[in-house]
């Protein structure tokens, strides 16, 4: 039954990774290829993620370059970038499309901090749900006589310790992201 806590720990680690992924899509003062993760391109009659039809580079701190694998897809990629909510307008330079990120205003930075807090809270809710389900399983095992009360109490303490570590990690990730966003 000790593996119940290990399973919960694994699920919580996945939640932390997911939260990191969500944070990478939030703009800071610098250009980051992860900003384009959510963008899809209408290509060859299918909708595909941008990174599967082009290479994304960072030639300058506030500029992203997008080079299509197939030059005939440049128009579709440019349209997808223009229709996105990045707030940057794409410029063609031959087959390469350049995106210069506008400077973030103080107001926009605060919106991004608020968004980061929301993403962090979503992660914490997921962690608490994992804890609750694991606790219910442990409680049921104790009630059904599959494990002793002492063993159940020990597992619950271990589960609480793991939950605290993971929520602290999410707090520290949020703090780091807030500093990145507010850095001018």
N, C-alpha and C positions, 0 to 999 in steps of 0.2 A: 504493500500500500504506500510505501515511501515514494514510489514513482509518481504518485498523484501530484505531489509538490513539484517534482521535476517536470512533469507535463505542464503544470501551471506556469512554471518558470520559463519553459520554452515558448509557451504562448505569449507570455509577457515580453520576452525578448523580441518576438516578432512584432509586437505592438510598438516597441521602442524603435525598431527598424522602420516600421511604417511611418511613425511620427517623424523620424529623420528625413524620410523620403518626402513627406508633406512639407517639411520645413525647407527643403532644397528648392521647392518651387516658389518660395516667397522671395521677392526681390530684396536685395540689399543695394548698397551704392555701386556694387560691382556687377559686371556681366558674368553670368554663370550658365553653362550649357543646360543645367537642370531646369532653368526657367522655361525651356522649350519642351519639357517632358510631356506635358498634357496636350500638345498640339498634334492634330492629325491632318493628313493630306489625302485628298481624293486622287488616287494614283492607280492607273491600269484598271479602272472600274471598281476599285476597292478603297476602303478607308484604312489608311495605314499610319502608324506613329511616324512622326517626322524623322526620328533617328534611324528608322529602317530604310529611308529613301535618300538620306543625305548625311554628310559629315558636318559636325558642328564644332567650330573653333572659336577661340577668344584671342584675336590678334592684338587688342588693346583693352585696358581695364573696363571700358564702358561699351565695347563693341563686340558683337557676335557675328561670325561669318558662317553662312550655311552654303555648303557646296553639294549640289545634287549628284548622286551616283550616275543618273541618266540626265544629261543636259535638257532633254525634251520635257522633263518634269519641273523645270525651273519656274514656269508660269504658275503651275498648281501650288508649288511650295510658297511662292511669293503671295498668292491669294490667301493661303492658309495663315500665313504670318500677318497679313494685313487684317484679316477677319478676327484674329485673336485679341485678347484683352490685355496685351502686353504694354500698350501705350507707346509703342515705338513703330515708326513706319519703315518698312523694308526698302532698301535701295539696291537696284541691280548693278553689278559691275561685271559685265560679261556673263558667265554662268554662275558667278558667286553672288549670293544675296547677303547684304550687310544690314545689320540692325544696330543702330546706335541707341543705347538706353538713355532716356532723358534723366536729368538730375532729379533726385527725389526731393519733393518739397517736404517741409516739416509735417504738414497735414497728412501727406501720403505716407510718410514714415510711421506716423501714429496709427494709420489704418492698417499697415502691415504688421505692426506690433500687436494690434488687436486680433488680427487674423492668426498670428503665431500663437497667441494665448488660447484662441479657440481650438486650434489644432492640438495644442498640448492638453487641453481639457478633454478633448475627444479621446486622446490616448489614455488619460487617467481613468476615464469612464470605462474604457475597454478593459483596463487592468483590474478595476474594481469588479467588473462583471465576471472576469476569469476567476478572481478570488472567491466571489460569491458562489459560483458553480462548484468550485473545488471544495469549498467549505460544506456545501450541501451534500456532496458525495461522501465526504469524511463523516459528517453527522449521521448520514443514513447507514454507513458501514458500522459505526459504533452502535446505533439503535438496533440494527439487524444482528448484532453479535459477531460480525465478521472481523472486528478488531476491538481491542480493549479500550476503555476510557482513557487510560494513561497514554496509550499510543495515539489516540485521536487528539488529545490535548497537545501532545508533542508535535504532531503534524500541523495542527492549527497555529501553534507558535511559530513553527518554521515557515508556514505559509504567510503569516503576518510579517515576518522579517523580510522575506523575499518581496512581498508587496511594497513594503516601505522603501527597500533599496531601489526598486524599479520606479516608484513615483518620485523619489529623490533624483534619480537619473533624468527623468522627464523634466523636472524643475530646472536642473542644471543645463539641459539642452535648450530650454526656453530662455534662460538667462543669457546664454551665449548668443542665441539668435537675436534677442533684443539688442544686445550690444552691437552686433553686426549691422542691424537695420538702422540704428540711431547714429552710427559712425558716419561722419561727413567726410 
